[in-house]
Amino acid sequence: MPAFGTALRVDLDTESITEEQLPDRWIDRYLGGTGVAARLLYEELEPGVDPLGPENKLVFATGPITGTRAPTSGRHSVSAKSPLTGLLGEATSGGDWGSVLRRAGFDFVIVEGQADDPVYLHVEDGEYELRDATDLWGSDVPETTEQIQAEVGDDAVVSTIGRAGENEVRFAAVMNDIKRAAGRTGMGAVMGSKNLKAISVIGTGDVHRHIPDFEAYKQLTLELTQTVTQTPSTKTRRDHGTAAAIEEESEVFQNLPTKYFEESAFDGAWDISGPRMSEDYLTKTYACGQCPISCGRVVSMVSDKYGTLSDQGGPEYETLASFGSLSKNDDFESIARANELCNRYGLDTISAGHVVAFAIAMQDRGFLDDVDTDLELDWGNDEAIVELVHRIADRDGLGETLADGVVRAAADLDASEHAVHVKGLEVPMHEPRAQKTMGLTYATSNRGACHMRAFTGYVDIYGYDISDLEIYSDDYPRHATEGKAELEVIMQNLFSVYDSMCGCKFSYPPGTENIEVAQVGQLLGLALGTELDTEDVLSYGERIFNMKRLFNVREGASREDDSLPSIFTDVSFEDGSNAGQVVELDEMLGEYYELRGWGDDGRPSADRLTEIGMDDVAAPGVADGGVHLDE
């Protein structure tokens, strides 16, 4: 039986399901996860396809380490053409769903077509069937999960959409394990457009059966788990979650977006911080599959305004900032409720919080004066913030406008210059003027503004040691631009690997505390039955990153799209640690293109693609939308 690459193809038009083995060359060049998904979508989608039409395809993908003994390997990805950006859409998620899919005997699920009526897919130890989901349509994520488990078994792990996905909110998430989200770029809307309510999985098999030298793999994963367990950052995240450093980000680095990016420090930072959550609301923690970190928060509260939350998923850093500082809201309980609603309805908390703050900013700047709304959209109005979450999910009133994302909402309000986005994706909660490489990360990320495609900012701010990658110096000043393009390329290549092998970035970023890149090569080599070193890992990443770039180029993306909102490039803060700073993007972008081997227009050349082992897509004209070479 093949080591990796077994897929289920679900044709909703014909209600047929077939098994297939994805081409070995795809695994050999792009590993799995988002890498193989990008290659498959490039192969099978026509340029210009409607993201919410039946011709789009939705790819659920695991990686070669998913579900194994490797630390933090309980991850999977969901990819399609994005209804939010019109480019390659992808989101990753933790939990157990991906691990259980592999235990059930499959590595990928490819969904195509559109069902006439709502359905869900059930997979169980090599068996599979489509089931009627008419009675599930309209149910929120927890209720859907409970109803499906009642039908197929309590041990089923469910990936589903809520009402936001059904209503095709363009930043709807695909939720799994109730609390975990494949959040960004609107994969939930694609799922809803196909009338696919959920995929439930029961699996009892052994994912290690394919590993040639299991004893060596077992020993290495034990060592890696010990490394992760003993790092100081693990203790911090276990104690206070991803929001542990909100106060430091605000007060020391002024890296906490506030008042819709007009400010970068928030007086209420403590009130929405991880330590405050631990002190007043935390009931327990939880971990994704195979994770020794346990950064997940479980919170409870009894609130006069927002009712009772009993053991609900606690908000992450991005959520606390997007529904908190970005709107100048210091009411933790309102953020906890907004987070619970996003999980319930299936909404990306970054984009949802972002468009809520955008609405408040537009009211403040006079662009909503002629809009009929009964909400008082003032800075810090926590009740209005929570109410907008309901309305976005239901496409009700102003929520109808915001549900299409900040670019379309701004166009509707004749305020396009005020939309803070890159490639149509709302900017997340890290201030580029505080860390210049974050600006380059946002501008060049294939899925749009994304902090999770390279942790370059953490090198700038916290001084991670990446000396094993031969670019380390004792000082990486966060406001400098020199040398940042090389850093960006390396980190993007690494993070492309992490999203394709499906390992959590809290374990694998390079540094003296963390697992080294050479060990990642050993891990992947043992999982795939080959030998890989640091250079091999980076080569995988370069191919994966270029594959995603090619998809976007074919959809019309160019250098013009590798840009930043003018608030970051032209407007500086008057005081504080970032006073006078703007992102000098052009200074970094030219060097970045040169290092990538792209033309001045940002298109990968056929020669460069061939050089890095992408001859299957390196035919003349491919970068301009041509057809790949047959093999």
C-alpha positions in Angstrom: 0.0 0.0 0.0 1.4 3.5 -0.9 3.0 5.4 2.0 1.1 8.6 1.4 -1.3 10.1 -1.1 -4.5 8.1 -0.9 -7.5 10.3 -1.8 -11.3 10.1 -1.9 -12.8 12.0 -4.7 -16.4 13.1 -4.0 -18.5 14.2 -7.0 -21.5 15.9 -5.6 -23.1 16.2 -9.1 -23.4 12.5 -9.5 -23.2 11.6 -5.8 -20.3 9.2 -6.6 -17.2 8.6 -4.5 -14.0 7.0 -5.9 -10.6 6.2 -4.4 -7.4 7.2 -6.1 -3.7 7.5 -5.5 -2.4 11.0 -6.2 0.7 11.1 -8.5 3.9 10.2 -6.7 5.7 13.1 -8.4 3.3 15.5 -6.5 4.2 14.0 -3.2 7.9 13.9 -4.2 7.9 17.6 -5.0 5.2 19.2 -2.8 4.9 16.8 0.2 1.2 17.1 1.1 -1.1 19.5 2.8 -1.3 22.9 1.1 1.5 22.1 -1.3 -0.2 19.1 -3.0 -3.5 20.9 -2.8 -2.2 23.8 -4.7 -0.7 21.5 -7.4 -4.0 19.7 -7.7 -6.0 22.9 -8.0 -3.6 24.2 -10.6 -4.0 21.0 -12.5 -7.8 20.7 -12.4 -9.3 24.2 -12.2 -9.8 26.4 -15.3 -8.5 29.9 -14.9 -11.2 32.3 -13.9 -13.5 29.7 -12.4 -16.2 31.1 -10.1 -15.1 30.4 -6.5 -18.8 29.8 -5.4 -19.7 27.9 -8.5 -19.8 24.1 -8.9 -16.6 24.1 -11.0 -14.5 25.1 -7.9 -13.0 22.2 -6.0 -12.4 21.9 -2.3 -9.4 19.9 -1.1 -9.0 18.6 2.5 -5.4 17.5 2.9 -3.2 16.0 5.5 0.6 15.8 5.5 3.0 12.8 5.8 3.4 13.4 9.5 -0.3 14.0 10.3 -1.5 11.7 13.1 1.9 10.2 13.8 4.0 10.4 17.0 5.6 13.6 15.7 4.9 16.5 18.1 2.0 18.8 17.1 1.2 16.8 14.1 -2.6 16.9 14.5 -3.1 19.3 11.6 -4.7 19.4 8.2 -5.5 22.0 5.5 -8.5 23.1 3.4 -7.9 24.7 0.0 -9.9 26.0 -3.0 -10.1 29.1 -5.1 -11.0 31.8 -2.5 -14.4 33.6 -2.8 -12.8 36.4 -0.7 -9.7 37.1 -2.8 -10.2 35.4 -6.1 -6.8 33.8 -5.7 -5.6 30.6 -4.1 -7.5 30.1 -0.8 -6.1 27.9 1.9 -6.5 27.5 5.7 -5.0 25.1 8.2 -6.5 23.7 11.4 -5.5 21.7 14.4 -7.6 19.3 16.5 -8.0 15.6 15.7 -9.9 15.6 12.4 -6.9 15.2 10.1 -5.3 12.5 12.3 -8.5 10.5 12.3 -8.9 10.8 8.6 -5.5 9.2 8.1 -6.5 6.5 10.6 -9.6 5.9 8.5 -7.2 5.1 5.5 -7.2 8.4 3.6 -4.9 11.4 3.2 -7.0 13.7 1.0 -10.6 14.4 0.3 -11.4 16.1 -3.0 -14.9 17.6 -3.3 -16.2 18.7 -6.7 -19.6 19.7 -8.1 -22.6 20.8 -6.2 -25.3 18.7 -4.5 -28.9 19.3 -5.3 -29.8 19.1 -1.6 -27.7 19.3 1.6 -25.5 16.3 2.2 -22.7 15.2 4.5 -19.9 12.7 3.9 -19.2 10.0 6.4 -15.9 8.1 6.3 -15.2 5.1 8.6 -12.2 2.8 8.4 -12.0 2.6 4.6 -15.8 2.9 4.0 -17.6 6.0 3.0 -21.0 7.3 2.0 -23.0 10.5 1.3 -25.9 11.0 3.7 -28.8 13.4 3.7 -28.2 16.6 5.6 -31.5 18.4 5.0 -32.3 18.3 8.7 -28.8 19.6 9.6 -29.0 22.6 7.3 -29.5 25.7 9.5 -27.9 24.1 12.5 -24.8 25.7 14.1 -21.5 23.9 14.6 -22.0 22.3 18.0 -25.5 21.1 17.2 -24.4 19.7 13.8 -21.6 17.9 15.5 -23.8 16.4 18.2 -26.5 15.3 15.7 -24.0 13.6 13.4 -22.3 11.8 16.3 -25.8 10.6 17.4 -26.2 9.1 13.9 -22.8 7.6 13.3 -21.2 7.2 16.7 -19.8 9.3 19.5 -16.2 8.7 18.5 -16.8 10.5 15.1 -14.7 13.7 14.6 -16.7 16.2 12.5 -15.6 19.0 10.2 -18.5 21.3 9.4 -19.9 24.7 8.5 -22.4 26.8 10.4 -24.8 29.3 9.2 -22.1 31.6 7.9 -20.9 29.0 5.4 -24.5 28.2 4.4 -25.0 31.9 3.8 -21.8 32.1 1.8 -20.2 34.7 3.9 -16.9 35.2 2.1 -14.8 34.7 5.2 -16.7 31.7 6.5 -14.6 29.1 8.2 -14.7 25.3 8.2 -14.9 24.2 11.8 -13.7 20.9 13.2 -13.6 19.4 16.7 -16.2 22.2 17.5 -13.4 24.7 18.7 -10.9 24.5 15.8 -11.1 26.5 12.6 -9.7 26.4 9.1 -10.5 30.0 9.2 -9.1 32.3 6.5 -10.0 32.9 2.9 -13.6 31.7 3.0 -13.3 27.9 2.7 -16.6 27.6 4.6 -18.4 29.6 1.9 -17.1 27.2 -0.8 -18.3 24.3 1.3 -21.7 25.9 1.7 -22.0 26.7 -2.0 -21.6 23.0 -2.7 -24.4 22.1 -0.2 -21.9 20.0 1.7 -22.7 20.4 5.4 -20.0 18.3 7.0 -17.5 15.5 6.8 -17.5 13.1 9.7 -14.7 10.6 10.2 -14.1 7.5 12.4 -10.7 5.9 12.1 -9.0 3.2 14.1 -6.1 2.3 11.8 -2.4 2.8 12.5 -0.8 5.7 10.5 2.6 4.3 11.3 2.1 1.2 9.2 3.6 2.9 6.2 6.8 4.1 7.9 9.7 1.9 6.8 11.9 2.3 9.9 9.3 2.8 12.7 11.8 2.3 15.5 14.0 5.2 14.2 10.9 7.3 13.7 9.7 6.5 17.2 13.1 7.5 18.7 13.4 10.7 16.8 9.8 11.8 17.6 10.4 11.1 21.3 13.5 13.4 21.2 11.6 16.1 19.3 8.7 16.0 21.7 11.1 16.4 24.6 12.6 19.4 22.9 9.2 21.0 22.4 8.1 20.3 26.0 11.2 21.8 27.5 11.3 25.1 25.6 10.3 28.3 27.6 7.8 29.3 25.0 5.9 26.1 25.5 5.4 26.9 29.2 4.3 30.4 28.4 1.7 29.2 25.8 0.5 26.5 28.2 0.0 29.0 31.0 -1.5 31.8 29.0 -2.2 30.6 25.4 -1.3 32.6 22.3 -2.3 35.9 24.0 0.5 35.7 26.6 2.4 38.7 25.2 -0.4 41.1 24.4 0.7 43.6 27.0 4.4 43.4 25.9 3.3 43.8 22.2 1.3 46.9 23.1 3.6 48.6 25.7 7.1 47.7 24.6 6.9 47.1 20.8 3.7 49.0 20.1 2.8 46.1 17.8 -0.9 45.8 18.7 -3.1 47.2 16.0 -5.6 49.7 17.7 -8.4 51.9 16.4 -8.3 50.3 13.0 -4.6 50.7 12.6 -4.5 54.4 13.5 -2.7 53.5 16.7 -0.5 50.6 17.8 -0.7 50.6 21.6 -3.9 50.0 23.7 -4.6 51.2 27.2 -6.8 48.2 27.8 -4.2 45.6 26.8 -4.2 43.9 30.2 -8.0 43.6 30.2 -7.9 41.5 27.0 -4.6 39.7 27.7 -3.9 36.0 28.1 -2.8 36.4 31.8 -6.1 38.2 32.6 -8.0 35.4 30.8 -6.1 32.8 32.9 -6.7 34.8 36.1 -10.5 35.3 35.8 -12.0 33.0 33.2 -9.8 30.0 32.4 -11.3 26.6 33.5 -8.9 24.3 31.7 -6.6 23.9 28.7 -6.8 21.6 25.7 -4.4 20.3 23.0 -4.6 19.3 19.4 -3.6 15.8 18.5 -0.1 14.8 19.4 0.6 18.2 21.1 2.6 18.6 24.3 2.0 22.4 24.3 -1.7 22.6 25.1 -2.2 26.3 24.2 -6.0 25.9 23.7 -8.1 27.8 26.2 -11.4 26.7 27.7 -13.2 29.5 29.5 -16.4 30.0 31.5 -18.2 33.1 32.5 -21.5 34.4 33.9 -22.1 37.8 32.4 -25.0 40.2 32.9 -24.8 41.4 29.3 -23.5 38.3 27.5 -25.0 35.4 29.4 -23.3 32.2 30.5 -20.4 30.5 28.8 -19.7 27.1 30.1 -16.4 25.5 29.0 -16.2 27.2 25.6 -13.2 27.7 23.5 -11.3 30.7 24.7 -10.2 33.5 22.3 -6.8 33.4 20.7 -4.4 36.4 20.4 -5.8 37.3 17.0 -9.3 37.2 18.2 -8.6 39.3 21.3 -6.9 41.9 19.2 -9.4 41.9 16.3 -12.5 42.2 18.5 -10.6 44.1 21.2 -7.9 46.7 20.5 -8.7 47.1 16.8 -12.1 48.5 17.9 -10.8 50.0 21.2 -12.9 47.4 23.1 -11.5 46.4 26.5 -14.5 44.3 27.6 -13.1 40.7 27.7 -16.6 39.1 28.1 -17.8 40.6 24.9 -14.8 39.2 23.1 -15.3 35.8 24.6 -18.9 35.9 23.4 -17.9 37.1 19.9 -15.4 34.3 19.7 -18.0 31.7 20.8 -20.4 33.1 18.2 -17.7 32.9 15.5 -17.1 29.3 16.4 -20.8 28.6 16.5 -21.6 30.2 13.2 -18.3 29.3 11.5 -16.6 32.6 11.0 -12.9 33.6 10.7 -12.3 35.7 13.8 -9.6 37.7 12.1 -11.7 38.9 9.2 -14.9 39.2 11.3 -13.2 41.4 13.9 -11.5 43.3 11.2 -14.6 44.2 9.3 -16.4 45.1 12.5 -13.6 47.6 13.3 -13.7 48.8 9.7 -17.4 49.6 10.2 -16.7 51.6 13.3 -13.9 53.5 11.6 -16.2 54.2 8.6 -18.9 55.6 11.0 -16.2 57.7 12.7 -15.0 59.0 9.3 -18.5 59.8 8.0 -19.0 57.0 5.5 -22.0 55.5 7.2 -23.9 58.8 7.5 -26.4 57.7 4.8 -26.5 54.0 5.8 -29.6 52.8 7.5 -28.5 51.1 10.7 -29.8 51.1 14.2 -26.4 50.4 15.8 -24.3 53.0 17.6 -21.0 52.2 16.0 -18.7 54.0 18.5 -15.2 53.0 19.4 -15.3 50.5 22.3 -19.1 49.8 22.0 -18.9 46.2 23.0 -22.6 45.5 22.5 -22.6 46.8 19.0 -19.5 44.7 18.2 -21.2 41.5 19.4 -24.5 42.3 17.6 -22.6 42.8 14.3 -21.3 39.2 14.5 -24.9 37.9 14.5 -25.7 40.2 11.6 -22.7 39.2 9.5 -23.5 35.5 9.8 -27.1 36.1 8.9 -26.3 38.7 6.2 -28.7 41.0 8.0 -28.7 44.8 7.4 -25.1 46.2 7.5 -24.0 42.6 8.0 -24.9 41.9 4.4 -22.3 44.4 3.3 -19.6 43.3 5.8 -20.2 39.6 5.0 -18.5 40.1 1.6 -15.2 41.3 3.2 -13.5 44.6 3.6 -12.7 45.2 -0.1 -16.3 44.8 -1.3 -17.7 46.6 1.8 -15.4 49.6 1.2 -16.4 49.7 -2.5 -20.1 49.7 -1.5 -19.5 52.6 0.9 -17.3 54.5 -1.7 -14.4 54.2 0.8 -12.0 51.8 -1.0 -8.9 53.8 0.1 -9.8 53.0 3.7 -9.8 49.2 3.3 -6.7 47.7 5.0 -6.0 44.5 3.1 -3.5 42.7 0.9 -4.8 40.8 -2.2 -8.3 41.1 -0.7 -7.5 39.4 2.6 -8.0 41.5 5.7 -4.8 42.4 7.5 -4.3 40.5 10.8 -3.2 41.8 14.2 0.5 42.6 13.8 1.7 46.2 13.0 4.1 46.3 10.0 5.5 49.7 11.1 6.7 48.0 14.2 8.5 45.2 12.3 9.4 45.8 8.7 9.6 42.2 7.7 5.9 41.7 8.6 5.2 44.3 5.9 7.1 42.2 3.4 5.4 39.0 4.6 1.9 40.6 4.2 2.8 41.9 0.7 4.2 38.7 -0.7 2.1 36.1 1.0 0.3 34.0 -1.6 -3.1 34.0 0.2 -3.0 37.7 1.0 -2.2 39.5 4.3 -1.1 36.7 6.5 1.2 36.5 9.6 1.3 32.7 9.5 3.3 32.4 6.3 6.6 33.5 7.9 7.5 34.4 11.4 10.0 37.0 10.3 8.6 39.5 12.7 9.5 37.3 15.6 13.1 37.3 14.4 13.0 41.1 14.3 11.4 41.5 17.7 12.4 38.6 19.8 15.7 37.7 18.1 15.2 34.1 17.2 18.5 32.5 16.4 18.5 31.0 12.9 22.2 30.6 12.6 21.8 27.0 11.2 20.3 28.7 8.1 23.4 30.9 7.7 21.6 34.2 7.8 21.9 34.9 11.5 23.4 38.1 13.0 23.5 39.3 16.6 21.1 42.2 15.8 18.1 42.2 13.5 16.8 45.7 14.2 13.0 45.6 13.7 12.9 48.9 11.8 15.7 48.0 9.3 15.2 46.7 5.8 18.7 45.5 4.9 18.9 41.7 4.7 15.2 41.3 5.3 14.4 40.0 1.9 16.7 37.0 2.3 15.2 36.3 5.7 11.8 36.5 4.2 12.5 34.0 1.5 14.0 31.5 3.9 11.2 31.7 6.4 8.5 31.6 3.7 10.1 28.4 2.3 10.2 26.9 5.7 6.6 27.7 6.6 5.5 26.3 3.2 7.0 23.0 4.3 5.2 23.2 7.7 1.8 23.7 6.1 2.5 20.9 3.7 3.9 18.3 6.1 1.1 19.6 8.5 3.1 20.4 11.6 2.3 23.2 14.0 4.6 26.3 13.7 4.8 26.6 17.5 7.1 23.5 17.4 9.1 23.8 14.3 10.3 27.4 13.7 14.1 27.5 13.7 16.0 28.7 16.8 18.1 27.7 19.8 14.9 26.8 21.7 13.2 24.9 18.9 13.5 21.8 16.6 16.2 22.5 14.0 15.5 22.4 10.3 17.9 19.5 9.9 15.8 17.5 12.3 12.7 18.4 10.3 14.5 16.8 7.3 15.2 13.7 9.3 11.5 13.5 10.4 10.2 13.9 6.8 12.8 11.5 5.5 11.8 8.8 7.9 8.1 9.4 7.2 8.6 9.2 3.4 11.3 6.5 3.4 14.1 8.7 2.1 17.0 10.9 3.4 16.5 14.7 3.6 18.8 17.4 5.0 18.3 21.2 5.6 18.9 22.1 1.9 16.3 19.5 0.9 13.7 21.0 3.3 14.3 24.5 1.9 14.0 23.1 -1.7 10.6 21.6 -0.9 9.5 25.0 0.5 10.7 26.9 -2.6 8.8 24.6 -4.9 5.6 24.8 -2.8 5.8 28.6 -2.6 6.3 28.9 -6.3 3.5 26.5 -7.0 1.1 28.7 -5.1 2.5 31.8 -6.9 1.9 30.2 -10.3 -1.8 29.6 -9.4 -2.2 33.3 -8.5 -0.3 34.5 -11.6 -2.6 32.5 -13.7 -5.5 34.2 -12.0 -4.1 37.6 -12.9 -1.9 38.4 -9.9 1.3 40.5 -10.5 3.8 42.7 -8.8 1.0 45.3 -8.4 -0.7 43.0 -6.0 2.5 42.6 -3.8 1.6 45.8 -2.1 0.6 47.3 1.2 -2.2 49.7 2.3 -0.9 53.3 2.2 -1.4 53.6 5.9 1.7 51.4 6.4 3.8 52.9 3.6 2.9 56.6 3.8 1.6 57.3 7.3 3.8 57.2 10.4 3.1 57.4 14.1 3.9 60.7 15.8 5.2 59.2 19.0 6.1 56.0 20.7 8.7 53.4 19.8 7.6 53.3 16.1 7.5 57.1 15.7 8.4 58.2 12.2 8.4 54.7 10.8 6.9 53.5 7.6 7.4 50.3 5.6 9.9 50.9 2.7 8.4 48.0 0.8 10.1 48.8 -2.6 13.5 48.6 -1.0 12.9 45.1 0.1 10.7 43.9 -2.8 13.3 44.3 -5.6 15.8 42.2 -3.7 13.1 39.7 -2.8 12.2 39.1 -6.5 15.9 38.7 -7.4 16.4 36.1 -4.6 13.2 34.3 -5.8 14.5 34.3 -9.4 11.4 36.0 -10.6 11.1 38.8 -13.2 10.5 42.4 -12.3 6.8 41.7 -12.8 6.8 39.0 -10.1 6.3 36.1 -12.5 8.4 32.9 -12.0 10.3 32.2 -15.1 10.3 28.8 -16.9 14.1 28.6 -16.4 13.8 29.2 -12.7 11.0 26.6 -12.3 13.0 24.0 -14.1 16.0 24.8 -12.0 14.2 24.1 -8.8 12.6 20.8 -10.0 9.2 22.1 -11.3 9.6 21.0 -14.9 6.1 19.7 -14.9 4.8 23.3 -14.8 7.8 25.0 -16.6 6.5 24.9 -20.1 7.0 28.2 -22.0 4.1 30.5 -21.2 3.1 28.7 -18.0 3.8 31.7 -15.9 1.5 33.6 -18.2 -1.3 31.1 -17.8 -0.1 28.4 -20.2 -0.6 24.7 -19.9 1.8 22.5 -17.9 4.0 20.0 -19.6 2.6 16.5 -19.9 4.7 13.8 -18.3 
